[in-house]
């Protein structure tokens, strides 16, 4: 199972510090512990992941990655929607405490590159808060204003808002505040500049207090959800084309789509290989196809177990065309939306990793392995995998997508519904036997066009003046493919794991494709996807980064209240 002896010995030697600290930390907590080492490189069967668990305790089993490089045996990526860094963390760690859940930062908490220059006894101060170059000053959003309008997060709109790096045109280009009002949504003039604090996004602020957060993480490229979703599984939006839907009058014909430019996805075309696309095939918009490679292809080739788990993926019915994903929920304001959003599922754009009919796995024990579900699952099956229901085991890599009302997307979701999903999910992982070997990454697909004051490092430019503005056309093209300009805006990224520092903010440069890079490095011997941003992306486990393998792991989890976001234990 470990391969040849010399290779196994080399791997064990590299991991001895990790094994020792896991054992010492666990014993220091007063638990009876058995620490074992399991390498997943040769055998990906469920039995290879069983390990040893002391009854009644969190498992202290230490697993190795696919190539034995880190103690992370399980990666869970919670991929939420549409928040800039300043929108959620602009005044971290100061909260007004005038409404919502009280938040008080721990002594020694680091400040961030936020909206302030200093924090006084009366709160954060600085010119960005009082004389902002956008002509409108950022205003704190209260707990009662959590359900806001959606902003304009189109590919070029975001470029224009950044104004060549001046970051001063957000009200002009990305604000969406209808003059007739927004119904149940809060949408005053200037809302695109506004921000929440730890009285509303309490859970995320408490995770930052107890684990690790980045203040220098970026959306790989400009644009809305689909480009971000493609980047978190491939680091590339290239190799994109459009076809008419199978249910249209001209089925499967090549089509022109404003969501695709120069062969790159820049908008939200629904995926072609998905019977629930175009709002359960009630529309006939052109559908997107990607013919490139994604991380699922690489994991399949190396026999690494994985899955994409999304709310509402299980069909509620079918018709003559195919599956219908009709499950829906209401948000805190009473607004209803379908749980499943097809353009939020990136693997459905690729023929190799799609599950068009949304078939369930042939058995629960096949979760994470290749069968008729093709690694695409309803979110409920993640709970089965975590709990071992029906012989299921947790895949090495799991991507989680909340149902729409809980994914954080302004307009139909909000920070409070999002918090409920995040905390319930993270609590369940922390209480599982997998906790000691798991890293949970919480990050976002795009900024929604919300204001952030930091100009992006544009690492790849464009030659196409028709779709790109000066911030992109003046930058060097290093990766190729117009329509792939980036980085674009700062996005939140947190890692929750025993293998982080506590109350830590890193300034290491990362982007959405850093998730892809970590999977490649931890399980795939550093293999890269051709034409991807992965090769140039920062590492999650670089020195002084989000993951830390050189001190004692903190195995005792921090449990939060899913309603308030406050620390329970």
N, C-alpha and C positions, 0 to 999 in steps of 0.2 A: 504493500500500500504506500510505502514511503519512497518507492523507486530504489535505485542502487544505494549501497551502504555508504559509499563515499559522499554521494550527494546528500543523503539523509543526515550524515554526520555533520556536514558543512552547514546545513540548514539549522540543525539543532544547536550548533555552536553559536550561530548568529542570534538565535532566539533565547539563549540562556538568560540574558538580563531581563527579558520580558517575563519569562517563566518565573524567575526568582521574585520579581517585584509583585507579580500577581499573587504568588503564594504568601509572601510576607505581608502584603496589604490585607489579604483575606484573614490570615491568622491573627494579625493585629486587631482585627475587628471582633475577634473572639469566636469565629466560626470554625467548625471542623471542616477541613477542606481536602479534596483530592484534586490535584492539578494534573491534567493529562495533556498531551500534545497530539493533535490530529492534523495531518496534512491532506488537503483536498485535491492535490495535484493529480493523483493517479486514479482516485476512485471517487466519483461524484454520486454514488448511490446513497439513498437515505441512511443506510447503516453507517456510512462514513462520517455522519454528522451527529451521531447519537451522544458520544461523550459520556461523562460521569457527572451526576448531580447528587449532592448531599440532600436527602429528603428534607423538605421544609425550608430550604435556603435558596437564595439566588445561586445559580450555577457558577462555580469558580473554574470550570473547564477553560483552558486557554487553547484556542484554535489558531492555526497558522493560515495565512493567505495562500493562494494557489501556488505562488512561487516561494512561500516561506519568508516573505519580506517584512511583514508586520503581524501584530496579534489580531488584526481585524479579519474575522472570518465572515462577518455579515455586515453588509452595507444596506441601510434603508434610506432612500432619498425621498423626502416629502417635498413635492414640487408644487408650491402654491402659486397664487396669481397676483400680478400687477401691483407691486409696491416698490417705491424707491427707498433708498436707505434713509434719506432725511425725512421721508413721510412717516416712517416707523421709529427711527432712532435719532432724529435731528437734535433732541435735547437730552439724550442719554448721558449720564444716569440721573438727571434731575426730573422729577415729576411734580406738578403743581399741588396735587393732593386736595383739590377742591371738589372733585366728583369721582365716581367710579371706585376702583379698588386702590387702597392706599399702597404706595410704593416708596420705600426708603432704601437707598443704596447702601451696600455694605461698606464699612471703612476701607479705604484703599482702592476703591473702584476707579478704574481708568476713565478718563474723559475720552471723547471721540472727536474726529474731524466732522463736527456737526454745524449747527446753525449759530453757535455762540463762540465767543472768544474767551469768555470766562463765566464761572458760575458764582454768583454772589448770594448773600443771605436772602435776597428777594427773588432769586431765580437766574436763569441764563441771560447774559447780555452780549451784545455785539452788533455791528452795523448790518449784518444780514437780517436781523430781526427788526431793525428800526429805520434803515434807509436802504432797502434792498434794491439792487440795480434793475429788477423787473418792474419797478414802479408801484408794486404792491408788496406789503410785508407779510411774511408767514404768520399765521395765527394758529394757536392751539385749538384742536378739535376736541370737544368734550366727549365724555362717555355716552351722552345722549345723542350725539351727532355721528355715531359710528357708521350708520348706513348712508354713505355718500353717493353722489353721482359718479359715473364712469368718465374718465378723461380721454382725450384724443391721443391714442398711442400708435398712430400710423408711422410707417417707416420714415417718410420724409418730414412729417410734422415734428417728430422728435429731433431730427437733425436741425431743423429751422429753429426750434426752441432753444437749442444749445448755442446758436449764433456764433459758430466758429470757435466755441470754447468760452465765450463771454457769459454763457448761462443766464441770459437776461430777457428771453422772449417767450417764456412759458405761458403767461396769460394770453399772448397773441396766437400761439400756434397749438398748444396742447390742452388748453382749458375747454371744457364742455359744460356750460351752465345755461340751459335753455331759458329764454326770456319768459316763457310761459310756466316755468316751474318744473319741478322734478317729481311730483307726486310724493311718495313716501321717502324719497331720497333727499338728503341735505345737499344743497348746491348753490350757495351764495356766490356772487361775483368774487373772484379772487381765490376760489377754493383750491385751485391747482397748486397754490403756494403753501397750503396748510399742512399741519402735521399732527399726529397723535403722540401721546407720551405714555409712561408706564402706568397711568390710571386706566387706560383702555387696552393697550397691547401688553398687559401685565404679564401674561404667561411668557411671551418672548423675552421681555426684560428680565424676568426671573431665570430663564434658561441662560441668558447672557451672564447673569450674576454667578451662576453655578457651573457653567461649562465655558465654551469659547465662541467668540463672534469675530467676524471680519468687518473692518471699516474700509476695506480696499478691494471689494469684490464687484465684478462688472457683468452686465449683460453682454454676451459675446458679440451680438450685433444689434442694429436698430430694428424696430418693428414690434408687432404685437405677439400674441401667444404662440402661434405655430412656429415662427422662427426660433423662439426661445425653447420650445419643446423639442425641436429637431436638434438644437445645439446641446441639450442635456443628454442626448443619447448618441450623438455622432460628432458634435463640434463642427457641423457643416449644414448649410441650407442649400448647397449646390445640387446639381443633377436633378432639378425639379422640372416637371412638365405638367400639363393639364389635359384631362380627358372629359368628355361629356359623360354624365352618369349612366350606368346600365339601364336605369328606368326612364331615360329621356327619349325623345322622338328620334334622336340620332345617337344611339348608344355607342359608347366607347370611341367616339370620334375625337381626333386631336382638337383641342380647344385653346382659345386665348383667354388668359385670366390676368386681371390687374394685380392679383396676388403673387404673380411670378414675373420676375424681370431678369433678363440676361441669364436665364436658366437657374435662378436662385429664388427661393421662397421668401417673399418680403411681407406677405399678408396671411390672412386666415382662410385659405381654401380648405374645405373639408377633405379628408383622405378618401381616395378612390377605393381602397380595399376595405370598405366598411359599410355594411348594409344599413347602419343607423345614421349615415351621413346625410347631409342636407335636411336636417330636422326630420329624421326618420323618413327619408325619401319623399317628402312633400314638396321639395323644391328641385330645381334642375340647374343649379349653379355648376360651373366647371369644378371638377375635383382634382386634387393634387396627387401626383405620383413622384416618388423619389427613387431613383435607380442606383443610388450610391450604397455604401456600407454603413451599418450602424453597430453600436457596441453589442447588440443582441447577436448579430452574425458572428462576431469574434468570440463571444462567450459560448455560442453553440459549437463552434469549431474546436474549442478547448474543453468542452464538456463541463462548463461551469453552470451551475443551476441559477436561474434568474426568473423574474417575472415583473410585469407591469400590472398593477392592481388599481382599478379605477371605479369610483362610485357610479352606479347605474349601468355598468357594462352588461350585466345579465339582462337578456331580453325579457320584456313583460308580455309580449305577444309576437305574432308574425302575420304577414299578409302574403299576397301573391308575389311581391317583390323580395321579401326577406324579413329579417329580424326588425323588431320595433323596440327601442329602448325608451320606455314610457314612464319609468319611475320618476317621481318629482317630490320636492319638499318646499316648505316655506321658510323664509329667513326671519330675522328678528322683527322686521317691519310688516310681516304678513305677505310679502311678495313671493310668488311661486315660480320655480324654474325647474326644468328637467335636470335630473342628476347628471346625466351623461352628456358631455360635450365632445363630439367627434374630433374636432380640430385641436383638442388638448391631448389626444393620444397619438404620439409621434410614430409609434411602431406600426400603425395602420397605414402609413404612407408607403411602406416597403412591402413588396410581395413576399419577401423572405420571412418577415416577422409578423405578418398580419393574421388576424383571425376574423375574416369578413362576416361570418354568420354568428359571431360571438358565442361559439360553442364552449360549453363547460369542459373541464378536464375529464378524462375517462374515469378517474378516481381521484380522491383527495391526495393519495400518496404520489400522484403524478404532478402535483403542483411544483413548478420550477423546472420540470423536465419536458422534453419535446413530445407532445402528442397532439390531439386534434385542437386543443386550446392554443397551441403554439405560443405559450408563455404570456398570453393576454387573458386577464382574469377580472372578475368582479371583485370589488374591494373586500367584500365579506370573506373571501377565501384567504385573505392575508391573516385574518383572525384564526381561521382553521389551521393555517401553516404554523402560526405562532404557538397555538395551543396543542398542536400535535393531533388534531382531530382526524380520525380515519387513517392514521399512519402518515399524515402530512408532516413535512419538515420545513423549516424556514429556508428559503433559497439563499444562496450566497449574496445575491444582489436583488433588492426589491425596490422598485419605484412605486410610490403611492400617490394617487391623485384623488383628492376629496371630491364628493359630490358637489355640484356647482354652488349650492347655497353655503357650503363650508370651505370653499377654496380661497376666500379672501378677495375675489375679484369685485371691485367697486361696481355698483349698479344692481347686482343681484346677490352679492355676499358682503361681508363686513368683518372687521377684526374680532368681534365677539363670537359670531358663529364659527369663524376660522379657529379661534382659540379653543372652542369646545372640541373640535376635531383634533387639533394638534395635541392638546393635553391628554385626551382620552387615549389617543394612539401611542404617544410617547410613554405614558404611564404603563400601558400594557406591555410594551417592549421592556421597560425597565424592570418590571416584575417577572419577566419570563426567564427561562433558563439560558437564554441567549445573550443576556445583558452584558456579561463580562467580555464577550468577543464581538460586540456590535458598535458601529458608529452610525448615528442618525444625522443626516444632513438635511437641514431645513433651508430651502432657498426658493427663488421666484423666477417666473418665466420672462417677465418684463416689468417695466417701471410704471405702466399705465399712463405715462406722460406726467406723473407727479414731479414737482420741482425737486431737484437736488443741486446743490451749489458747486459740486466738484466737477471740473471739466474732465472728460474722459481721455485716457491715453488711446489714441486711435492707432491700433497696431496693424490694421489693414484698410487701405483706402479704396478708391474706385475711380474709373475713367469715365463713367457714365454721367454726364452732366444733366441728363434728362430726369433721372430718378434721384440723384444725390446732390447735396448742397456742398458748399465750400469746405466744411469741416471734414468731408470725405474725399472730395476731388483734389484737395491740396495735400492729402496724405499719401505716402508711398504704398503701392500695391505689393504686398509681400506674400500673400497666399493665393491671390488670383480670384477670378469670378466677381464681376460687378454685382451689386446687390448684396454684398457680404461685408459691408463696411462695419467696423467696430474696433474697439469696444464702444458702447453707447452710453449707458447710465449705470450708476452704482445701485446695486441691489443688496438687500440683506442676505447674509449667509451665516448660519450658526451650525455648530457641530455639538451634539449631545452624546457623550460616550464616557466610559471610565478612562478613556485614553486621550483626554484633553487636560490642559491646565484648567484651574477653576478661576472664575471671574477674570477672564482673559480676553483682551482685544488685540487681534493681530493686524498689522499693517502690510502683511505679505500680499502681493498682487495675485488675485485669482479671478476666474471668470466662470461662466456657466459650464464651459467645456472642461473645467478642472475636475468635475465629477467623472467625466469620461476618462480623463488621464489617470485618476486614482484607481479606477477599475482596471485599466490596462496595466498599471504598474503593480497592483496588488495581486492580480489573478492571471495576467496574460503576458508576463515576462517583458513588459514594456512595449508590447506590440502597438502600432499606431494605425489610425485610419487615414488612407491617402486623402490629401487635400483638406484635412481637418485642422481646426485651431488647437487640437489636443497637444501637439508637439510643443507649441509655444506657450501653453497655459501654465500658470503657476500650480504648484503641488499643495494639496491639502495637508500633507505631512512633512513639508519642508521645515527646516529649523525655524523655530519661533512661529510656526504656523498653527493651524486649527487643531491638528492632531499632534500628540506628544508621546513618544515612546521611550523617554529617557528619565522619567520619574515614576514614583509609585502610582499605579492606577487607583482612582477613587471609585471603588466598586459599589459603595452604598448609594443607591439612586436618590435623586431629589424628586419627590412626588408633589405635583401641583393640583389645585382644585380646578376642574375643567370649566366651571362657571365664572369664577373670579380671577383665575390665574395666580392666586396666592399660593405660597408654599405651605403644604400640609405636613410634610415630614421630610 
